[in-house]
Structure formats: C-alpha cells, structure tokens
Amino acid sequence: MIMKIYLKFGSSGKMVEQLQKALSLIPDGIFGRLTEEAVKEFQRQKGLTVDGIVGAATWAALFPQMVFKKSARRITEVIVHCSATPEGKDYTVDDITAWHKARGFNTIGYHYVIYRDGGIYLGRDVDKVGAHCAGHNSNSIGICYIGGCDKTGKTPKDTRTAAQKESLIKLLKYMKQMYPGIEIYGHRNYANKACPSFDARKEYKNL
C-alpha cells in the first residue's frame, strides 16, 4: 500500500521541500522547471516513466523508507480523529501543521491524514511520539480524516466520503498487519468530544 502522491510543476509546500532535498536542490517549496528536470533525470536513472511528475512510484523510489514504514516505537493502539472542519472543504497536511504549530506543537500531531479524495498522506514521522490524544500518544498511531463537521463547521457530522471510508479501512488493515494485536479507538473514547464524529471503535471492531 502506497500513499497517494501527486506533485508536479506548480505544486508547492512542505512535500515539495522534502522532494527538493532528496534531489539535492535548494528547498524553496516551489515545484518549478529546475525541480521538474531533476525529477525527470531521477526517473531516467531509476527506469521509471519520465514525465516530471512525482506520483506514488517515483515517491516510493525516492523515499523507500517512508512508504508506511513500521514505527520503532511499541504500538498498541491506533486512534482515529477528524479535522473538525466543514463538510465539503479541502484541507491539507500543511494546513493542519500550521494549526498545530499555532497551538505550540513543533509540527502536526497526527501521523497520517486522509483527504476527501481518499489520498493518504504522511504527517508526523511514525517514529516520533504523536500529539493527538493525551495519555495515549507514546504507544499509538494517530490517523485523521478531513471533515467531521456540517457545512457550518459547528455541528459534528460524519462527513466521510466513500473514498475516505475505503482508505481508512485499507490503512487500518495495514496497521493491523504491521502491529499485530493493536486496538482501534476513536478520540471520543478518551476525551469528552465527538471526534471523529462516528463510532470508530464499533465500526472497526471486526477488522
């Protein structure tokens, strides 16, 4: 299972910076012509399709250790969250990182984020203790899906798209294979809040 990646000319953000560092470029976070040519050269060297676009195959070749690597920590729980954002609105790992930094975190608190289109993106490195569930961070993986509120952004609602539901199941099954014996919970099982706006413990008990 490989996370959904699609970076191309015109893309920007932290993932582009990461890409540029791997290609020994100055990391300005902007996918310009220089980055595109460097990607093409890398693709030629690896026998990949030479299109200058960083999809799942190119990303996996660049970062084989990051494609759903197993944490060096002892993992006993996976905790599901929602981003508590309005239904139909798209937010990214970079957005959540900015929100969490504004709260005093050093980076995003979750390890994986699932976008509305079902794309699974890396957040905090799984080797690092998360910042997503007080009292349970040291031994858990935090997964967050985008959504969780109605269109006003005020009322909890299960806004998961079909693609998000599918990706959540796939990712959770993968986690179970990687960490035998883990338990799946929702943030609501440990805090007085609706997050993740559905009963994850009940829904995933038979995975």
C-alpha positions in Angstrom: 0.0 0.0 0.0 1.4 3.4 -1.0 0.1 6.7 -0.1 -1.5 8.9 -2.8 1.1 11.4 -4.1 0.8 13.7 -7.0 3.3 16.5 -7.2 4.0 18.4 -10.5 5.1 21.7 -12.0 3.3 24.4 -10.0 2.9 22.4 -6.8 4.2 23.9 -3.5 4.5 23.2 0.1 6.4 21.0 2.6 6.3 17.9 0.5 7.9 19.8 -2.4 10.6 20.9 0.0 11.1 17.3 1.0 11.3 16.3 -2.6 13.9 19.0 -3.4 16.1 18.0 -0.5 16.1 14.4 -1.8 17.1 15.7 -5.2 19.9 17.8 -3.7 18.2 21.0 -4.7 17.7 24.2 -2.7 14.4 23.6 -0.9 12.2 26.6 -1.6 9.0 24.5 -1.6 8.1 25.6 -5.2 7.9 22.9 -7.9 9.5 24.9 -10.8 11.3 23.9 -14.0 14.5 23.1 -12.2 12.7 20.7 -9.9 10.9 19.2 -12.9 14.1 18.5 -14.8 15.7 17.0 -11.7 12.7 14.7 -11.3 12.9 13.6 -14.9 16.6 12.8 -14.5 15.9 10.8 -11.4 13.2 8.9 -13.3 15.6 8.1 -16.1 18.1 6.7 -13.7 15.5 4.5 -12.0 13.8 3.3 -15.2 10.6 5.0 -14.3 8.2 6.8 -16.6 9.9 10.1 -17.5 7.2 12.7 -17.1 8.5 15.0 -14.4 5.5 14.2 -12.2 6.0 12.7 -8.8 3.4 10.0 -8.3 3.4 7.1 -6.0 6.1 5.1 -7.9 8.5 8.0 -8.0 7.9 8.9 -4.4 8.5 5.3 -3.3 11.8 5.2 -5.2 12.9 8.5 -3.6 11.8 7.5 -0.1 11.5 3.8 0.2 11.9 4.0 4.0 8.9 6.3 4.3 6.2 4.3 2.5 4.3 3.2 5.5 7.3 2.2 7.5 7.0 0.4 10.8 7.5 2.6 13.8 10.4 1.9 16.1 8.1 2.6 19.0 5.9 -0.1 20.6 2.5 0.5 19.1 -0.6 -0.9 20.9 -3.3 1.5 19.6 -4.4 3.3 16.5 -6.6 6.3 17.3 -8.9 7.8 14.6 -9.6 11.5 14.5 -11.4 14.1 12.3 -10.0 17.5 11.5 -13.3 19.1 12.8 -13.6 21.1 9.5 -16.7 22.0 7.5 -18.2 19.4 5.2 -17.0 19.7 1.6 -14.0 21.8 2.4 -10.5 20.6 1.5 -7.6 21.0 3.9 -4.1 19.6 3.8 -1.2 18.3 6.0 0.3 21.8 5.7 -2.9 23.4 6.9 -3.1 21.1 10.0 0.6 21.6 10.6 0.0 25.4 10.7 -2.9 25.0 13.1 -0.9 22.7 15.4 2.1 25.0 15.4 -0.2 27.9 16.4 -1.1 25.8 19.4 2.5 25.3 20.4 3.2 21.9 18.8 6.5 21.6 16.9 4.7 20.0 13.9 1.5 18.2 13.0 0.2 15.9 15.8 -1.1 13.2 13.6 0.9 10.5 11.7 -1.5 10.1 8.8 -4.1 12.4 7.2 -6.8 11.2 4.8 -8.0 13.7 2.3 -11.6 13.9 0.9 -10.5 12.2 -2.3 -9.1 9.2 -0.3 -5.5 10.2 -0.6 -3.4 9.1 2.4 -0.6 11.5 3.4 2.2 11.3 5.9 2.1 13.7 8.8 4.4 13.3 11.8 7.1 10.6 11.4 5.8 7.4 12.9 9.0 7.0 14.9 8.0 10.2 16.8 5.5 10.3 19.6 2.3 11.9 18.3 0.4 14.8 19.8 -3.2 13.8 19.3 -4.6 12.0 22.4 -3.5 12.9 25.9 -2.2 10.0 27.8 -2.1 7.7 24.8 0.5 9.3 22.5 3.5 7.3 23.4 2.1 4.0 22.2 -0.2 5.0 19.4 -0.5 6.0 15.8 -2.8 8.9 15.1 -4.9 9.0 11.9 -7.0 12.0 11.0 -9.6 12.4 8.1 -10.5 15.7 6.7 -14.0 16.7 7.7 -16.1 15.9 10.8 -18.5 18.9 10.9 -21.5 20.0 9.0 -21.3 22.8 6.4 -21.4 25.5 9.2 -18.4 23.9 10.9 -20.2 24.0 14.2 -22.1 20.7 14.4 -20.3 17.3 14.5 -21.3 15.2 11.4 -19.9 12.1 9.8 -18.8 13.6 6.5 -16.5 10.8 5.3 -16.6 10.4 1.6 -16.8 6.9 0.1 -13.1 7.3 -0.8 -12.2 8.2 2.7 -14.1 5.3 4.2 -12.3 2.9 1.8 -8.9 4.4 2.6 -9.5 4.3 6.3 -10.3 0.6 6.1 -7.2 -0.1 4.0 -4.9 1.8 6.2 -6.3 0.3 9.4 -6.0 -3.2 8.0 -2.4 -2.4 7.1 -1.7 -1.1 10.6 -3.1 -4.4 12.0 -0.7 -6.4 9.8 2.2 -4.2 10.8 1.4 -4.1 14.5 -0.3 -7.4 15.5 -2.7 -7.2 18.4 -3.3 -3.4 18.2 -6.7 -2.0 19.2 -8.5 0.7 17.2 -10.2 3.6 19.0 -11.7 6.9 18.2 -10.6 10.0 20.0 -14.0 10.2 21.6 -13.2 7.0 23.6 -10.6 9.1 25.5 -12.0 12.6 25.5 -15.3 14.3 26.0 -15.8 15.2 22.4 -17.5 13.9 19.2 -14.2 13.3 17.3 -14.1 11.5 14.9 -17.9 12.1 14.5 -18.6 8.4 14.2 -18.0 5.4 16.5 -14.7 4.1 15.2 -14.4 1.6 18.0 -17.6 -0.1 17.0 -17.2 0.3 13.2 -13.8 -1.3 13.1 -14.1 -3.9 15.8 -14.1 -6.8 13.3 -11.2 -5.6 11.1 
